[in-house]
Amino acid sequence: MATAPDISVDLAGVRLTSPVILAAGTAGLLDEMADVVDLSARGGIGAVVTKSITLQPREGNAPWRILPAGPAGMLNAIGLANPGLDAFLEHHAPRAAAMPCKVFASVAGFSIEDYRAVAGNLDAWSREHGDCFPIIELNVSCPNVKTGVEFGGSPQLIRELLDAVRPHVRHSKLFVKLGPLNPELALIAKAAVLAGADGLTLCNTVPAMAIDVDTRRPKLANVTGGLSGPAVHPIVVKHLHDVRRKVSAEHGTPLLGLGGVCNWTDAAEFILAGASAVQVGTILFADVGAPRRIASGLARWTARQGKPALRDLIGAVELG
Ligand SMILES: Cc1cc2nc3c(=O)[nH]c(=O)nc-3n(C[C@H](O)[C@H](O)[C@H](O)COP(=O)(O)O)c2cc1C
């Protein structure tokens, strides 16, 4: 019998048994999905990203804060609801080491000091607790309260953030999750890598809005939110391909593809464009079996491509 293709991946030295990762905020705070999904390699899952953790607890925005957006996907304006760093470490983080997959900790903030404190504390916690957060992912699609501009909004802003945070993340690998809209995305990605990011996650949601035509009011209480799901997928494939060619091919930086992955072909597109692994979010709201089918579909595709390992297909798009 032919040997099954190897779909394990290496993310800056962090090995995952499967390239399918549950995206920040779409799989509960930490391990809540375990009630409905097998979070181990058997369930096709290599890692779970926590809900973004902030320094202070946050209730998030008023409802409605999640809406279906038809075949495009969904709109959300959750507003980073989470228990805050201290409560997360006291009541939730102790469960991370026992989870059957890797856990990446997502960090959000409204000042550089917030990011430094949350990321630094999670890194220290991880080191003292069996390396339970081998990757810390900075969600930089948050506005700086002083300037109103997103931390990931320009090469200079991302450099300032990483100059402050990087020295405090000494043990975990540091990934940066960028937003999709900035035309300078490849330059921002490059600035992040040069400032010490070990990997990049592309991309967060696309700013969007929906209006109820009867009441003439915005459907989301927050007025605007983020679009995720199938509509964003081709946009991110293009960004990922750009960043692979302009940044990660030279620096060897692993990329995580994220946006509208619903099945193994969406995931395979990200791999061909240059992703080492994929994250899935919106599809989980409709189909909790998707991660397992994506992982097995990628294994069969790897075999059909005549490759022993999925990683042989990373960035292997043929441009003619
Ligand atoms: C309900 C919901 C909550 C989210 N919360 C977070 C979050 O806390 N931190 C973050 O970085 N991204 C968050 N995201 C964005 C997702 O991680 C992901 O970037 C986005 O949904 C695109 O992937 P998808 O099309 O597979 O859903 C959230 C998305 C949704 C739908």
Ligand as a Chemical Component Dictionary entry (heavy atoms), coordinates in Angstrom:
data_LIG
# 
_chem_comp.id                   LIG 
_chem_comp.type                 NON-POLYMER 
_chem_comp.pdbx_formal_charge   0 
_chem_comp.three_letter_code    LIG 
# 
loop_
_chem_comp_atom.comp_id 
_chem_comp_atom.atom_id 
_chem_comp_atom.alt_atom_id 
_chem_comp_atom.type_symbol 
_chem_comp_atom.charge 
_chem_comp_atom.model_Cartn_x 
_chem_comp_atom.model_Cartn_y 
_chem_comp_atom.model_Cartn_z 
_chem_comp_atom.pdbx_ordinal 
LIG C1  C1  C 0 -17.191 36.072 14.758 1  
LIG C2  C2  C 0 -15.768 36.410 14.403 2  
LIG C3  C3  C 0 -14.901 36.810 15.412 3  
LIG C4  C4  C 0 -13.566 37.117 15.107 4  
LIG N1  N1  N 0 -12.714 37.501 16.107 5  
LIG C5  C5  C 0 -11.400 37.717 15.804 6  
LIG C6  C6  C 0 -10.466 38.015 16.833 7  
LIG O1  O1  O 0 -10.768 38.055 18.016 8  
LIG N2  N2  N 0 -9.175  38.245 16.457 9  
LIG C7  C7  C 0 -8.758  38.179 15.156 10 
LIG O2  O2  O 0 -7.561  38.360 14.887 11 
LIG N3  N3  N 0 -9.634  37.875 14.170 12 
LIG C8  C8  C 0 -10.929 37.646 14.461 13 
LIG N4  N4  N 0 -11.798 37.312 13.467 14 
LIG C9  C9  C 0 -11.306 37.213 12.084 15 
LIG C10 C10 C 0 -10.983 35.766 11.734 16 
LIG O3  O3  O 0 -9.946  35.252 12.549 17 
LIG C11 C11 C 0 -10.550 35.679 10.257 18 
LIG O4  O4  O 0 -9.448  36.547 10.060 19 
LIG C12 C12 C 0 -11.651 36.080 9.299  20 
LIG O5  O5  O 0 -12.896 35.577 9.725  21 
LIG C13 C13 C 0 -11.360 35.622 7.861  22 
LIG O6  O6  O 0 -11.333 34.216 7.755  23 
LIG P1  P1  P 0 -12.622 33.365 7.259  24 
LIG O7  O7  O 0 -13.063 33.973 5.962  25 
LIG O8  O8  O 0 -12.156 31.953 7.143  26 
LIG O9  O9  O 0 -13.667 33.538 8.318  27 
LIG C14 C14 C 0 -13.119 37.017 13.753 28 
LIG C15 C15 C 0 -14.013 36.614 12.754 29 
LIG C16 C16 C 0 -15.319 36.308 13.063 30 
LIG C17 C17 C 0 -16.238 35.857 11.948 31 
# 
loop_
_chem_comp_bond.comp_id 
_chem_comp_bond.atom_id_1 
_chem_comp_bond.atom_id_2 
_chem_comp_bond.value_order 
_chem_comp_bond.pdbx_ordinal 
LIG C1  C2  SING 1  
LIG C2  C3  SING 2  
LIG C2  C16 DOUB 3  
LIG C3  C4  DOUB 4  
LIG C4  N1  SING 5  
LIG C4  C14 SING 6  
LIG N1  C5  DOUB 7  
LIG C5  C6  SING 8  
LIG C5  C8  SING 9  
LIG C6  O1  DOUB 10 
LIG C6  N2  SING 11 
LIG N2  C7  SING 12 
LIG C7  O2  DOUB 13 
LIG C7  N3  SING 14 
LIG N3  C8  DOUB 15 
LIG C8  N4  SING 16 
LIG N4  C9  SING 17 
LIG N4  C14 SING 18 
LIG C9  C10 SING 19 
LIG C10 O3  SING 20 
LIG C10 C11 SING 21 
LIG C11 O4  SING 22 
LIG C11 C12 SING 23 
LIG C12 O5  SING 24 
LIG C12 C13 SING 25 
LIG C13 O6  SING 26 
LIG O6  P1  SING 27 
LIG P1  O7  DOUB 28 
LIG P1  O8  SING 29 
LIG P1  O9  SING 30 
LIG C14 C15 DOUB 31 
LIG C15 C16 SING 32 
LIG C16 C17 SING 33 
# 
